[in-house]
Amino acid sequence: MKRSGMGLVGSMLALSLVLGLSLGAENVSAEPVTEGQVSQNTAVDTVKKDEAKVDDIEIDDAELEETMTEVYEEGELEEEASTIEAFVTRLYSVCLDREPDAAGLQDWSTKLRNKTQTGSQVAYGFIFSGEFQNKNYCNDCYIKKLYAAFMGREPDANGFASWQKAMENGMTREEVFNGFVMSTEFKNICKDAGISVGVGCTLPQYGTVAHGSCSKCGATDGVTAFVTRLYSVCLDREPDASGLAYWSNLLWSHEKSGSEVAAGFVFSAEFSNKGLANMDFVQHLYAAMFDRSADATGMATWLNKMSVGVNRSHVFSGFANSQEFTNLCNKYGITRGTYVPIDDQLTVEYVKNMSTAQKWYLISEERGMNLYDISVSQADCIAMQKEITVPVWDFKDTKSMTKVGKMVTLTVNRHLADYITLMFHEIYHSADQPVIQANKCVGYEYRVDTRNSKILSTHAFGASFDLSTGVNVAKNEVVTKTKWDKMATKTILEKQKKAYTIYEGCTIQRICAKYGFGWGGYSGDPMHFGFVN
């Protein structure tokens, strides 16, 4: 339907803005008027002419509505684009300390506008970009940057202290990032920009740390400080450049843990050549591992242990695997790891040359009794055990082939505990990351042998263990690599079951054999490994 005229000059003026109409110069009086006065006749004449002119205009309602909608939407889009670009520009300014480049601004803004990325994802792209990481912000400067970027303000004293404490206790930068992007303040910033907040980032196995001095305040990064103090405390000197780089790179790359690097100093030739007495040795450990002097009770305890034959490797492990050293590593952003001491006698080379009788003598605590005798009590067997916790690779769940690190607790013979722990660590750190079903591993069990009910199983003495029980696909045959390769797999579960299967020559079988544990696969029990036969 078309309308003729509007009846009011005000309405016509509004239309003129939309349709581009002009009242015309002839409608404006060219006569000067006295200041503060307007000619009444001129005004009336002008209104009448305007009304007549508008009466002659025919306007399409649909066309008017479409035009008005387009104008509204264009204005809305321009406003939305402005707020989104302002959000991205702010990240460039606060996080990277620069103005955005045109391509970068367009790319990030488009992702937000098209909703292919959320506010937290774009924020992650800035905070964990190479450009940001190269600034090597210390923890304090990192926290201040997050306050500025995600809350638009300086940190409050209590909040800042809380985040500082959390990072000193081991909270990673990724975890801190998640705390900020999930905050109410950041959610409001995203809401004002008209974008979705999203969720926090996926936490990596190891948190991100600075790789050099802070570009803002000059503070030394945690890894460099950790290594430098080991040089100072253990070797009484400043680090040489190559040595500092060597140990720091091992920590940054996670090839070595804090306990392993500390052991590298404590058991180095340079440290050993000091010829320290036991008291001095322990005092150095307190300083290096706990950052304090020894307390009287602690010193007396360690000296007493050493007086009855506990070697320095075991003393060091007591420090390296302690909560106090964990706290120190957290302070420097270091992964503590686990130090595994090896008994002076029980080494791979020594075990290789042990007879079966010698092995029995070892695990029977030198009593030399006939351990196959079913009359050995459960109480005697339990007294021989020790619980260990070891790392293994396993699948994330039954629907995925993604590998994740898990911890397995096993009860084994206490004389083999450290030795077995070392073996599992070697399996875990193998390049191919062989999987072991974490909830299907068995060590000590007081029971008779499955093939001979007149004797006890070696499980009863903690000298055997079973891995991935019930999921090995083959039984009563030796699984060779050729047979393993031919195993059909169609579903995820079938692929997982094949991966759990221990075959001749695989990494698990090979490393266990190296440590003197015989494989049961040669007798139809492929998940079984035994120290004695």
Salt bridges, closest charged atoms under 4 A:
GLU26 OE2 - LYS53 NZ 3.94
ASP61 OD1 - ARG3 NH2 3.59
ASP97 OD2 - LYS135 NZ 3.69
ASP97 OD1 - LYS145 NZ 2.92
ASP101 OD1 - ARG98 NH1 3.35
ASP107 OD2 - LYS111 NZ 3.24
GLU131 OE2 - ARG98 NE 2.76
ASP156 OD1 - ARG153 NH1 3.22
GLU185 OE1 - ARG153 NE 2.75
ASP236 OD2 - LYS274 NZ 2.70
ASP240 OD1 - ARG237 NH1 3.27
GLU270 OE2 - ARG237 NE 2.84
ASP291 OD1 - ARG229 NH2 3.11
ASP295 OD1 - ARG292 NH1 3.26
GLU324 OE2 - ARG292 NE 2.55
GLU349 OE2 - LYS352 NZ 3.42
GLU365 OE2 - ARG414 NE 2.57
GLU365 OE2 - HIS415 NE2 3.62
ASP394 OD2 - LYS406 NZ 3.58
ASP418 OD2 - HIS314 ND1 3.95
ASP418 OD1 - LYS386 NZ 3.96
GLU426 OE2 - LYS514 NZ 2.80
GLU445 OE1 - ARG447 NE 2.65
ASP449 OD1 - ARG451 NE 3.75
ASP466 OD2 - HIS459 NE2 3.33
ASP466 OD1 - HIS528 ND1 2.93
GLU477 OE1 - LYS483 NZ 3.18
ASP485 OD1 - LYS481 NZ 2.77
